[in-house]
Amino acid sequence: MELELRQLTKSFGPKTVLRDVSLTAETGYCVGVLGRNGAGKSTLFNLLINVLLPTSGQILLDGETLGATFPVAVKRRMGALINQGHLVEQLTAEEYLQFVARIYELPDASHRINSLLGHLLEEYDTVRRKRLSSFSTGMKQKVAVASCLLHRPELLILDEPLNGLDVFSAERMLELLGSYRAQALTFISSHNLAHIEKIATHLLIIDGSEVKYWGTMQEFLQGREAYLNDALLQLLHPASTAAQNLTWLTTER
């Protein structure tokens, strides 16, 4: 799969959220999408899955321009978790994934479902008959990610997939996504830059509605600080704000 963005722009009224985003990425790339809060990361993801329409610019998949409504065949090639996963919480995890399997017309997904849930939910045997409404935030997030992987998508878009996960669960999730990386073109965002360092092959850094960097992780770190966190701050160096007198906060009573 090859995905090309040509001068992709999105505005809401007079406010431009994304401006002239252009890139070409293909199967095997894991693109870490970084930026401050409100930089436009979620907007980009919503454009990629056809929830939003661009104000201008084009999205091309395998050389074909995608119009205002993506064909169903294209959507079937995608797996996406945007913001927080919306689950049918009256169902068990297994029932929910069976529901997803029917949407994607997977004839017999039992093995896929049990292996995914067994891998991601350490306590699966004890919760398999419980409704999703009784799950913790982290457990729901694991089920949401499993639903994205069930049909083996060629384009995987994950917006903060590690939210709510403890350190052990996050490592297991990263291991799973890393093993799947060669099978798909993945876009992933996370505020934990250590997670991005572990899995991303490429970086897309957005600030002030514009692309500040697009390229490989290796090229980005070259000549900058060794850690992604320091290198990102070095690139964006948050604009200085007016100094505030906060002595009241630290002065003894």
C-alpha positions in Angstrom: 0.0 0.0 0.0 1.1 3.5 -0.8 -0.5 6.6 0.7 0.1 10.0 -0.7 -1.1 13.3 0.8 -0.9 16.3 -1.5 -1.1 19.8 0.1 -3.8 18.5 2.4 -5.5 21.5 4.2 -8.4 21.6 6.6 -10.0 24.8 7.9 -12.9 25.3 10.3 -14.4 28.7 9.3 -11.5 31.2 9.4 -9.3 28.9 11.4 -6.8 26.7 9.5 -6.0 23.6 11.5 -3.8 21.9 8.9 -2.0 23.6 6.1 -0.4 22.0 3.0 0.4 18.6 4.5 2.3 16.6 1.9 4.0 13.2 2.2 4.2 9.7 0.7 4.3 6.6 3.0 4.0 2.9 2.3 3.6 -0.5 3.9 6.2 -1.1 6.6 6.3 2.5 7.7 5.2 3.3 11.2 4.7 7.0 11.3 4.8 8.7 14.8 2.6 11.8 14.6 3.7 14.4 17.1 2.7 17.9 18.1 1.4 19.9 20.9 -2.2 19.7 22.1 -4.4 21.2 19.3 -1.7 20.9 16.7 -4.0 19.0 14.3 -3.1 15.4 14.9 -6.6 14.1 15.4 -7.9 16.2 12.5 -5.3 14.6 10.2 -6.4 11.1 11.4 -10.1 12.0 10.8 -9.2 13.1 7.3 -7.4 9.8 6.6 -10.4 7.8 7.6 -13.0 10.0 5.8 -14.7 11.3 8.9 -13.7 14.8 7.8 -13.4 16.2 4.3 -10.3 18.3 3.4 -10.8 22.0 2.6 -8.3 21.5 -0.2 -5.7 19.0 -1.3 -5.8 15.3 -2.1 -5.5 11.9 -0.6 -4.2 9.2 -2.9 -4.2 5.5 -2.2 -2.1 3.3 -4.5 -2.1 6.2 -7.0 -5.8 6.6 -7.1 -7.4 9.8 -5.8 -9.9 9.2 -3.0 -13.0 11.4 -3.4 -15.4 12.9 -1.0 -16.7 9.4 0.0 -14.1 6.6 0.3 -15.3 3.3 -1.4 -16.3 0.6 1.0 -13.5 -1.6 -0.4 -11.0 1.1 0.7 -12.5 1.4 4.2 -12.2 -2.4 4.6 -8.5 -2.0 4.3 -8.3 0.4 7.2 -8.3 -0.1 11.0 -8.7 3.0 13.1 -8.8 4.1 16.8 -9.6 7.8 17.0 -9.7 9.6 20.4 -11.3 6.9 22.6 -12.7 3.6 21.2 -16.5 3.5 21.3 -17.5 0.0 22.4 -20.9 -1.7 22.7 -20.5 -2.0 26.5 -23.5 -4.4 26.9 -21.5 -7.1 25.2 -18.6 -9.1 26.4 -15.2 -8.6 24.7 -15.6 -11.7 22.7 -19.1 -10.8 21.6 -18.0 -7.4 20.6 -15.2 -8.7 18.4 -17.6 -11.2 16.9 -19.8 -8.2 16.0 -16.8 -6.5 14.4 -15.9 -9.7 12.5 -19.4 -9.8 11.0 -19.0 -6.2 9.8 -15.8 -7.2 8.0 -17.3 -10.4 6.8 -14.7 -12.6 8.4 -16.3 -16.1 8.2 -14.7 -17.7 11.3 -12.8 -15.3 13.5 -12.9 -17.3 16.7 -9.2 -18.1 16.7 -8.2 -14.5 15.9 -10.5 -13.2 18.6 -9.3 -15.6 21.3 -5.6 -15.1 20.5 -5.8 -11.3 20.4 -7.8 -11.1 23.6 -5.7 -13.7 25.3 -2.5 -11.8 24.4 -3.8 -8.3 25.4 -5.9 -9.2 28.4 -3.7 -10.9 30.9 -6.9 -11.6 33.0 -8.9 -12.8 30.0 -10.0 -16.2 31.5 -11.5 -14.4 34.5 -13.3 -11.6 32.5 -14.3 -13.3 29.3 -18.0 -13.6 30.5 -18.1 -10.1 31.9 -19.6 -7.1 30.0 -17.4 -4.4 28.7 -19.2 -1.9 31.0 -17.4 -3.6 33.9 -13.9 -3.2 32.3 -11.4 -0.7 33.4 -10.3 2.1 31.0 -7.2 0.3 30.1 -8.9 -3.0 29.5 -11.5 -1.3 27.2 -8.6 0.3 25.3 -7.0 -3.1 24.7 -10.3 -4.4 23.3 -10.6 -1.4 21.0 -7.1 -2.0 19.6 -7.9 -5.6 19.1 -10.9 -4.6 17.1 -8.7 -2.6 14.8 -6.3 -5.5 14.2 -8.9 -8.3 13.8 -9.3 -7.9 10.0 -5.5 -7.4 9.4 -5.8 -3.9 8.0 -3.3 -2.5 5.5 -3.7 1.0 6.9 -3.7 1.2 10.7 -4.4 4.5 12.4 -4.1 4.7 16.1 -4.7 7.9 18.1 -3.2 7.5 21.6 -3.7 3.7 21.7 -1.7 3.4 24.9 -4.0 5.7 27.0 -4.9 4.1 30.3 -2.4 1.2 30.0 0.0 0.4 32.8 3.6 0.0 32.0 3.4 -3.8 31.5 0.3 -3.6 29.3 1.9 -0.8 27.3 5.0 -2.9 26.6 2.9 -5.9 25.5 0.9 -3.6 23.2 4.0 -2.1 21.7 5.4 -5.6 21.2 2.3 -6.6 19.3 2.2 -3.5 17.2 5.9 -3.9 16.4 5.3 -7.5 15.2 2.5 -6.2 12.9 4.5 -3.2 11.6 5.8 -5.0 8.5 2.2 -5.9 7.4 0.7 -2.4 7.3 1.3 1.3 7.0 0.7 2.6 10.5 0.1 6.1 11.8 0.3 6.4 15.6 0.2 9.3 18.1 1.2 9.3 21.7 2.2 11.8 24.3 4.7 9.3 25.7 7.6 9.9 23.4 9.4 6.8 24.7 6.6 4.7 23.2 7.1 6.5 19.8 10.8 5.9 20.0 10.3 2.2 20.4 8.0 1.7 17.4 8.1 4.5 14.9 10.3 4.3 11.7 9.3 7.8 10.6 8.1 11.0 12.3 5.5 13.6 11.2 5.8 16.6 13.5 3.0 19.3 13.2 3.1 22.7 14.9 1.1 25.8 14.2 -1.0 23.9 11.6 2.1 23.1 9.5 4.5 20.2 9.0 7.8 21.0 10.8 9.4 17.6 10.0 8.7 14.6 7.9 11.2 11.9 7.5 12.9 9.0 9.2 13.4 8.8 13.0 17.1 8.3 12.4 17.4 11.4 10.3 15.5 13.5 12.8 17.7 12.5 15.7 20.9 13.0 13.7 22.7 16.1 15.0 20.1 16.7 17.7 19.9 15.4 21.3 20.0 11.6 21.6 16.5 11.4 23.1 13.3 12.1 21.1 11.9 14.2 23.9 14.9 16.6 23.9 15.1 16.7 20.1 11.4 17.6 19.8 11.7 20.4 22.4 14.8 21.6 20.5 12.8 21.8 17.3 9.6 23.3 18.6 11.0 25.3 21.5 7.6 26.5 22.9 7.1 30.2 22.4 7.9 32.2 25.4 5.0 33.5 27.4 4.8 36.6 29.6 6.5 35.9 32.9 4.0 35.4 35.7 4.7 36.0 39.4 4.0 32.6 41.0 5.8 33.2 44.3 2.4 32.9 46.1 2.5 29.2 45.1 5.8 28.4 46.8 5.9 31.0 49.6 5.5 29.6 53.1 2.2 30.3 54.8 
